[in-house]
Amino acid sequence: VSVIITRDETIGYGAFMDEDRLTSIILSSTLEVIKSRAFEDVVSLPTITIPQNIHDIGTYAFNNDVLLQTVIFTNVASNASLIQIKEGTFRNNYVLQNIIIPNSVTSIGVVAFENCNSLTTLTAANIDYLVPDSVTAIGHHAFYHNISLQTVVIPDSVSTIGVGAFAKSYNITTMTLPFVGGHRYTEVSKESYFGYIFDDATNNLGEYSYDDPNDNTDRYYGLE
């Protein structure tokens, strides 16, 4: 099913959830808000274009969209309105390859791109996948299990990187980072180890749990 939305300003919570008939959608140019889980488990949608006036995309909005390959933000300039890529927004988008994050975004939320297995490059200069220098925070496990990711360049604007942000991204070969660990060094702590962002810091200063909202169990990532 191909859908055209002509005048709506908001796509509500779970509006297309589990809608496996949806193969194409054109969103209204007046759209400003996509609520949480609006397109969750839409398993037949290969591409989506986000209108330029969008200022809020809810958590897990595109979670488990297993055929989503391309996300196009109409406005990627600094005057765009979107401030956050929230928790789980593009989680389990296994074939996602092409996305440019708007230059207005300041934070990438927890598990935002978890299991995006087809992304190969995360860099501020790459036209296929862009982390703009407006970003100041990357949440925990944001890029967990991105198994095709090879090159990572984090801009100097970033001041915090959450625990395990790149955990189980086994094929990373090159990283450019503004600091070691979770933030700029202040004192020895679990956050000051390089392994902190991989969930394998070589110290015994703590253990982190990551609650998966879909399986009601905790996954534990010990820092050993």
Residue pairs with C-beta under 8 A, 6 or more apart in sequence:
1 21
1 22
1 23
1 24
2 23
2 24
2 25
3 22
3 24
3 25
3 26
4 25
4 26
5 11
5 25
5 26
5 27
5 28
5 31
6 28
7 28
7 30
8 28
8 30
8 31
9 28
9 30
9 31
9 32
9 33
10 31
10 32
10 33
10 34
10 35
11 27
11 31
11 33
11 34
11 35
11 38
11 39
12 35
12 38
13 35
13 36
13 37
13 38
13 58
14 35
14 36
14 37
14 38
14 40
15 35
15 38
15 39
16 22
16 25
16 38
16 39
16 42
17 37
17 38
17 39
17 40
17 41
17 42
18 40
18 41
18 42
19 41
19 42
20 41
20 42
20 43
20 44
21 44
22 42
22 44
22 45
23 44
23 45
23 46
24 45
25 45
25 48
26 49
27 48
27 49
27 50
27 51
28 51
29 51
29 52
29 53
30 51
30 53
31 51
31 53
31 54
32 53
32 54
32 55
32 56
32 81
33 54
33 55
33 56
33 57
33 58
34 50
34 54
34 56
34 57
34 58
34 61
35 58
35 61
36 58
36 59
36 60
36 61
37 58
37 59
37 60
37 61
37 63
38 58
38 61
39 45
39 48
39 61
39 62
39 65
40 60
40 61
40 62
40 63
40 64
40 65
41 63
41 64
41 65
42 62
42 65
42 68
43 64
43 65
43 66
43 67
44 67
45 65
45 67
45 68
46 67
46 68
46 69
46 70
47 68
47 69
47 70
47 71
47 72
48 62
48 68
48 70
48 71
48 72
49 72
49 73
49 74
50 57
50 71
50 72
50 73
50 74
50 82
51 74
52 73
52 74
52 75
52 80
53 75
53 81
54 73
54 81
54 82
55 81
55 82
55 83
56 82
57 82
57 84
57 85
57 86
57 89
58 86
59 86
59 87
59 88
59 89
59 109
60 87
60 88
60 89
60 91
60 213
61 86
61 89
62 68
62 71
62 89
62 90
62 93
63 88
63 89
63 90
63 91
63 92
64 91
64 92
65 90
65 92
65 93
66 92
66 93
66 94
66 95
67 95
68 90
68 93
68 95
68 96
69 95
69 96
69 97
69 98
69 118
70 96
70 97
70 98
70 99
71 90
71 96
71 98
71 99
72 98
72 99
72 100
73 80
73 82
73 99
73 100
73 101
73 102
75 81
75 102
76 100
76 101
76 102
76 103
76 130
76 132
77 102
77 103
77 104
78 103
78 104
78 134
79 104
80 102
80 103
80 104
80 105
81 104
82 102
82 104
82 105
83 104
83 105
83 106
83 107
84 105
84 106
84 107
84 108
84 109
85 101
85 105
85 107
85 108
85 109
85 112
86 109
86 112
87 109
87 110
87 111
87 112
87 139
88 109
88 110
88 111
88 112
88 114
88 213
89 109
89 112
89 113
90 96
90 99
90 112
90 113
90 116
91 111
91 112
91 113
91 114
91 115
91 116
92 114
92 115
92 116
93 113
93 115
93 116
94 115
94 116
94 117
94 118
95 117
95 118
96 113
96 116
96 118
96 119
97 118
97 119
97 120
97 128
97 129
98 128
98 129
99 129
99 130
100 127
100 128
100 129
100 130
101 108
101 130
101 131
101 132
101 135
102 132
103 132
103 133
103 134
104 134
105 132
105 134
105 135
106 134
106 135
106 136
106 137
107 135
107 136
107 137
107 138
107 139
108 131
108 135
108 137
108 138
108 139
108 142
109 139
109 142
110 139
110 140
110 141
110 142
110 162
111 139
111 140
111 141
111 142
111 144
111 210
112 139
112 142
112 143
113 119
113 142
113 143
113 146
114 141
114 142
114 143
114 144
114 145
115 144
115 145
115 146
116 143
116 146
117 145
117 146
117 147
117 148
118 148
119 129
119 143
119 146
119 148
119 149
120 129
120 148
120 149
120 150
120 151
121 128
121 129
121 149
121 150
121 151
122 129
122 131
122 143
122 146
122 149
122 151
122 152
122 153
122 154
123 129
123 130
123 131
123 151
123 152
123 153
123 176
124 130
124 131
124 132
124 133
124 153
124 154
124 155
125 153
126 153
131 153
131 154
131 155
132 155
133 155
133 156
133 157
134 157
135 155
135 157
135 158
136 157
136 158
136 159
136 160
137 158
137 159
137 160
137 161
137 162
138 154
138 158
138 160
138 161
138 162
138 165
139 162
139 165
140 162
140 163
140 164
140 165
140 208
140 210
141 162
141 163
141 164
141 165
141 167
141 210
142 162
142 165
143 149
143 165
143 166
143 169
144 164
144 165
144 166
144 167
144 168
144 169
145 167
145 168
145 169
146 166
146 169
147 168
147 169
147 170
147 171
148 171
149 166
149 169
149 171
149 172
150 171
150 172
150 173
150 174
151 172
151 173
151 174
151 175
152 166
152 172
152 174
152 175
152 176
152 177
153 175
153 176
154 161
154 175
154 176
154 177
154 178
155 178
156 178
157 178
158 178
159 178
159 183
159 184
160 182
160 183
161 177
161 181
161 182
161 183
161 196
161 197
162 182
162 197
163 182
163 190
163 191
163 196
163 197
163 199
163 208
163 221
164 196
164 197
164 198
164 199
164 208
164 210
164 221
165 197
166 172
166 197
166 198
167 197
167 198
167 199
167 200
167 221
168 199
169 198
178 184
179 185
180 192
180 193
180 194
181 191
181 192
181 193
181 194
181 196
181 197
181 201
182 191
182 192
182 196
182 197
183 191
185 192
186 192
189 205
190 196
190 201
190 203
190 205
190 206
190 223
193 201
193 202
193 203
193 223
194 201
195 201
195 202
195 223
196 223
199 208
199 221
199 223
200 223
200 224
201 223
202 224
203 223
203 224
204 223
204 224
205 223
206 223
207 220
207 221
207 222
207 223
208 220
208 221
208 222
208 223
209 218
209 219
209 220
209 221
210 218
210 219
210 220
210 221
211 218
211 219
212 218
212 219
